[in-house]
Amino acid sequence: MRISSNHILSFCPLALAVCLVFCALTSAEAQTPDFDRVWTTIGSAGTVDEADVGKVFFENGKVQMGRVLSNQSTARGRRIIGQPTQSAVIRYNVTGVDGLFTPIPPCRPEKCIGPQLTFRFIAEGSGARVVAKLIEVDLETGIETVRLTIEENGSPAAKGYRFTSAQPACIARWRFDFQHKAFYVEATLTTKSSFIPIGSVAGIQMIKIGFGECL
């Protein structure tokens, strides 16, 4: 069967168009900002410190200490005032994802970007507190350095899980170096004593490390 030159000529523009569309889509995918490829974990994925096993419980993606005060337990919950506090430590290993290797652009007067720690948490009731620290471990010296810290305390107006972010580290121009460093997040949950663990609640549902703009 012979294919005429007219058929070949008419096919060329179509093939060219398909090729251009494919290249455009490939290019757009290749240009996806690495800033979107951040590190995340859920609260229940962490490792509880050996001394604190039994103080916290896991529920789906959450790690939590204490329980929310219900209407039926209001009277009992009030009795926790004056009780001593207790804490539990949970640690999360941070692995290298594409977004953490993105070169940080130089600061400009109108914009400055730096590493940022965000978490979804609950800190509700008297004595409730949640602290998360991003810690860097040096391979050669073993020195551990706190790079980012975020802290939230319970208040009467704070109800349920919510999220917050630490101020990005724009002044200290450090970067994620997984060749010579290791990183982990250490979270500390604090509530009133577990003798009556109702009405003082601390927990984490999600942690994220990425980049944000400094104010």
Buried (B, 14 or more C-beta within 10 A) or exposed (E): EEEEEEEEEEEEEEEEEEEEEEEEEEEEEEEEEBBEBBBEBBBBBBEBBEEBEEBBBBEEBBBBBBBBBEEEBEEEBEEBEEBEBBBBBBBBEBEBBBBBEBEBEEBEEEEBBBBBBBBBBBBBBBBBBBBBBBBBBEEEEEEEEEBBBBEBEBEEEBEEBBEBBBBBBBEEEBEBBBEEBBBBBBBBBBBBBBEBBBBBBBBBBBBBBBBBEBE
